[in-house]
Amino acid sequence: MGEFLHGVNRRITALFSRRRLEQDFDQELRAHLEMSVERNLRRGMNGEEARRAALADLGGIEQTKEIYRDQRGVPMVENFVQDLRFGLRMLRRSPGFSILAILCLTLGIGANAAVFSWIEGILFRPYPLVAHQERLVALTGTARGEAGHTDISWPDLLDLQKHCTLVDSFIVTKIMGTTLSLGDRAERTIGSIVSANYFDAIGVHPILGRGFAPGEDVGSNAHPVTVIGYQLWKSRFKGDTGIIGKTQRLNGIEHTIVGVAPEGFLGTFVGWGMQFWVPASMEETFEGGGYKLEDRGARWIEAYARLKPGVTIGQAQQEMSAVAMRLEADFPATNRGRGVRLWPLWQTPFNNAGTLLPTLGIMLAVVVFVLLIACANVGNLLLVRAFTRRHEMTVRVAVGANRSRLLQQLLTEGLILSGVAAMSGLLFAHWCRHALVLLFPVRGGVAMTLPGEIDWRVLAVSAGVCLISTLSLGLVPAIQTGKIDLAGALKSEMSGVVGGGQGKSWLRSSLVVLQVSLSFLLLVGAGLLMQSLQRIRDLDPGFSTRGVLVTAVDLRGAGYEAQRAKTFDDDLVERVRALPGVESVALARATPLGYGSYSSSAIAVDGYQPRPEEQPTVQYNQVGPGYFATMGIPLNSGREFTRADNETAALVAVVNDVMAAQYWRGDDPVGKRLQVKGQWLSVVGVAKVSKYQSVRENPKPFFYVPLRQDFSVGASLNIRTRIPAETMATELAREVHALDANLAPYEVISLQEEVDRSTSAQRVAVTLLGILGGLALLLATVGLYAVMSYTISQSTREFGLRMALGAGAYTLLRQVMAHGLALTTVGVVVGAAAALGLTRLLGNLLYKVSPRDPVAFGSALVVMTLASVAACFLPAWRATRTDPARALRD
């Protein structure tokens, strides 16, 4: 064992003392040679014979040196270093090839690393500084017979916490907002309502002060305290180290600042960075609608659960479902048909993780295709380059180099290319890690936060991509190098050594077909998504998108109580209605397709008997007089609300036609009754169904109640006008300031802009797929051009002979173009076959567009054909310029 370790140590030491050992060995060899010469001279030989015999006895100086090097060092490492140096020299000798190959690979590897960083930072590790995210799961409610998810009530969550033994902690978090500073425009700030254990449960500790104490999350507005974010502390409070104990007005109530979150912590909501946190006891202040912590039927909580170590999501789901069944039996009035569901963090349905999941899944497949195209492109370039090195390879084989040694050399050159490209690609991904947010619009003056995360996992995956690329790029020319015909090559240098003949060009052609087929597939996908997005934008949402502006004034944040808010609303509506160009004005608690949520309630309908497992629950909106006329929502029957539908009038409602058909069996419900929260409402109208939360949603039951009969402070303002949004913003700010100098409206946007914002996920998918599809098309075009150029260069004598025999330029042009377009045709056929199967994966992103839409396939065919013609024309034109005499002479 000691001898083995000594030998290993001697070999490793030799790697770093090579020059000294070479000099010592040279001196030793010379000494042996001189002694052998002297010995031969003493035997009677002359000087020349003595030296020749001495050299013969040593067996050759260089051969002896090689044997010694193999015995003293680590041949594998030394060969690799030698190949590395040689590969770098070869790349320096062909700068054009090197730059093009590295650029192609950089785009392929960089695109993959960028998407990996988005997936890591948005889906798998979305919450910086939060500990043990692998054990964190999202928790939502379910309703039997209804798709999707619901929120959870506070009493239900407490019961889950009491009876579940496989969960370390339950964490409540609900996004909301407030206005912190006033001026010409209100500054909206995003915050979160959380449980008292929030900071302890996620392992985040404030850098100043404390988190929330046990018990601070119970009681109606009983604990007005807040933890503020690092960015808010720096920007608004100038990093004041004495901030603890000071107050900040949030939604009209002075909150005592008890802590400052650490830098980099943005909360637990994908897409929006939280600026402050308040305990759940303050829920009524920020959401309105009464105290919900004791109402089992009030479902408002978005929650997480941290599983105990070793517990699977399936085990925890089974235990929670059993608890939910007991709650359903114990509280049938509120929990009939209700359950709970756990979601992996990357599928969280109540934030932008769920929104972006389909897009990022498609992008992952797309960037893999782009990488394949890039590798195929560089592989073709390497094949062309290998042909120019045919003489070198022939000589190396002739002097004794074995094929494994050539393979090692080619793999090393591939490693150099992919290694440089990987470093450049990671740098590119680092620059692009925040680029995704640029595709999403600012909402309410608040920009989204969607940072990518380049951690060791992303680096490991990128290293794997680099390794695969290296093997691919090294093996492509190695396959052809392995076919070297040494005897034939030595007889005639004109013979094809690495390819050359038509029978040996199948590999290059196959790589071109691969590029064309993948590019065609991506172009079809981009075409389908573009059509889908256009269909969504052309869709009639059931309300006017042109000529209607929407905005709001944060009365709750300014401390307005209900009666004062009613007076302000009435005065503002009258002032805005009197502005020139304004046709009508109406208030509403929620805006269609906006980020805010609608109210919902269990209902009962005269004459409708629900099934035993059914608990009818319907969403509704609180709206002011003239709302339907202002929004352009037609009434099928009855009337809309008037100013007479106030607090003292009989309770009334307007239902949509889907609700009328479902609960009144097609009869006209006007004059009939509807029970909401224990109160009976008389139906006075039936409105046409419209889109409420998503343009892709299926028609669903919905109803409206007068805002004055279910008042909410801080309603949105809807204005039907011909005035541009920018002009209306100025006019509106003046009117608001006239009523209260401390108030300012939010941004003024059209309902069309609201519709466009609601389709952000589709627009992001179209943009990304369009960019990557264009990149793939460019790479495929370059690859086809390279192959055609190579083919022309190897057929110069043939073209010269044809022209000498009378072939015209048009004939040669047609022949070359036909060869290139034939490759394109095969690639398009293969790509179309793949597209017919794979475009079904776009189903979640497509809207009223078939995955086999002929327009998308036809458009991709036209684009691919034009790109191929452009790639083939220049080499074909160059073929027609061949000089027959010179070609035959050379």
C-alpha positions, 0 to 999 in steps of 0.5 A: 500500500505504501509503495502504491501511494508513493507511486501515485505521489511521484506521478502527481509531482511529475505533472508540476516538475515536467521541465526539470525532469525532462532536463534531468532525463536528457542529461542521463540519456546523454551520459548513457549514450556517451558511455555506450559510444566509448565502450564501442570504440574500445571494441574497435569500431570507428566513431560513426559505427560506435554512435549508430550501435549505441543508439540501436542499443538504447532503442531510439531516443524519442521512443525511450523518452515516451516510455519514460514519460508514461511511467513517470507521469499521468498520461491521461492528464498530460494528454488532455493538457496537450489536447487542450493546448492544441485545440486552443491553437486550432480555434485561434487559427479559425476565428470565424468558425470559433466565433460562430460556433461559440455564439450558436452554443451561447444562445442555446445554453444561455436560453436554457440557463435563463429558463432554468433560473426562472423555473427555480426562482418562480416555481421551486425556490420562489421565496428568498430567505425562507427556510426548508421550502422543499417542505412547504406546500400550499393549502386551499379549499375545495367545493364538491362539484366545482372546478378549481379552488376556494379559500379557507375560513379562519375557524377551519384553519384552526381546526386543521391546526388542532387535529393534524399531526403531520404538519409542523405549522400552518401559515396564513398569508393574504395579499392586500394593499394600502396607500402610503404617500399622497401627491398628484398620484396615489402611491400604492404599496403591497402588503400581506395579512399573516398569522402571528407565527408567520415569521417564526414558521418560515425561519425569517427573523427581522433585522430590527425589532421582532415579528408578531407575538402569539395572540396578536392575530385574534380580536377585531382590529385588536393589534394594530402593529406592523413589520415593514419590509427592508425596501420600505424602511430604506426608501420611506424611513431613510433606514432609521435605526430608531424606527421601532415603536414609531407609527405608520398610518395604514388604511386609516389606522395608526399601526405601530412598527414592531420590526423590519424584515431582512434585505431580500425578503419579499414575502410569500407571494410570487410576483409581488414583493410585500412591503409590510405585514400586519397580523390577521386581527387587522383583516377587517381594516384591509378587506372590509365586509365585517370581522371574519375570524369567527365566521366559518363561512367566510373563506378568505385565507390563502395558506401554506403548511410546512410538513414535518421532515419525512412526511409526503404530501400524499400522507398529509393530504389523507390526514387533512381530508379526514379532518375536513370530512369531520368538519363537514359532518359537524358544521353542515350549514357552512362546510357541506361539500367542502374539502381541502387540498394540498399543492406542491409549491410550484403549483400554488394556485393563488399566486403567479406560480400557477399563472406562469406554470404552463408558460414556463413548462412550454418554454422548457421544452422550447429551449431544449429544442433551441439547444438541439438546433444549436448543437446540430448547427455547430455539429455541421460546422465541425463536419465542414471543418473536419473535411478541411483537416482531412490531411492532418487526420490522415497523417496522424493515423499514418504515423501511428495515432490510434482512433481513440486518441483522435476521439479524445482530441475531438472531444476536447475541442468540443469541450472547449467550445461548449465550456466557453459557451457555457460561461457566456451562456450563464453570463447571458442568463444572469443578465436575463434573470429579471427580464421576465418581469419586463413583459408584465405591465405595471398594475396600480403603480406597482411593478411585479417582481419575478426574479430568476435564481441562479443557484447551485441547482441551476449551475448543476443543470447547466453543467449537465447541458454543457457535458451533453453538448460536448459529447454531441459536438465531439462525437459528430465529427468523430463518427466521420473521422472513424471512417478514414480510408488510410490507403485510399487517402494516401493514394489520392488526396482528392478522395473524400476522407471525412465525408465528401462523397454523396453517400457520406453526406447523410449525417450533415443532411440529417442535422439540417433536417433536424434543425428545419423540423424543430424550427418548423415545430416552434414556428407552428407553436408561435403561430398557434399562440398568436392566433389564440391571443388575438382570439382572446383580444377579439372576444366580447367580454360582455361589457364595453372595452372602448370608451370606458375608463376605470380608476379608484380613490383609496378612501379606506387608506385615508381613514374614511369611515362609511358615512364620510365615504358615502358623502365623498362618493356622491360628490365625486360622482356628481363632479365627474358626471358634470365634466365635458365629454362624460356620458355616465359615471358609476361606482363598483366594489370590484372591476371586471378582470381586475386583480381584486376579488369579488364577494361570494356567498352561499345562497338559497333560491325560492323554488330551487331544491339543492342536491344533498351534497350541493351548497350553492355559492355564487360570487357577486359585485356591489355596484352603484346606480347606472352601472350597467349602462356605464359598463355597456352590460345589456339587461335582458329583462327588468331594470338596473339599480337607481339612487332609490335603492339605498339603505332604507329601501327593500333589498334587491338584486340583479342576476345574470342570465346563467344564474337565471337559467340554473336556479329558475329553470329558464323562468324570468326571475324578476319579482322572485326572491334570493337569499344571501347571508340570511337576508331575502333579496328581490330580483329586479333585473336579469343582465347578460353574462360577462367575463368577471375574473378571466377572459377564458372562464366559462359562463357562470352564475353571478349577481349584483347588489346595490352598493348602498345596501352592502357598502364597501369603502373605496369603490372603483370609479367607472366612467363612460367618456370620449376623453382620453385617459391621460386627459381624464387623469388630470381632470379627475385629480383636480376634482378629487383635490377639490374635495380633499387635498390629501387624496389622489386617484390611482392610474386611469386606464381603459377597460381594454387595457384591463382586458389586455393586462388580464391576458399577460400570461398569454402575451408572455408565452407568445413573446417568448416563443416568438423570440425563441422561434425566431432564434431557432429559425436563424440558427436553422438558416445558418446551418442550411447555408453552411451545408450548401456552401460546403456542398458547393465547395466540394463540387467545384470540379463537377460544376466546372465540368458541367459548364464545360460540357454546355450546362447553363447557369440557370441549370446549375442554380436550379440544381443547387436550389433543388438540393437545399429545398429538398432538405427543407421539405423533408425537415418540414414533413418531419416537423409537421408530424411532430407538431401534430402530436406536440402542439396538444401540450399548448392546450392550456394556453390556447383559446378557441384555436385548434392545435392543428390549425391550418393557418398556423401550419401554413404560415410556418411553411411559408416562413420556413420556405422563404428562409430556406430560399434565402439560405440556398440562394447565395451558395447557388449563385456562387456555383453559377460563377464557377470558372470551368477552366480554372476548376478543371485545372485546379 
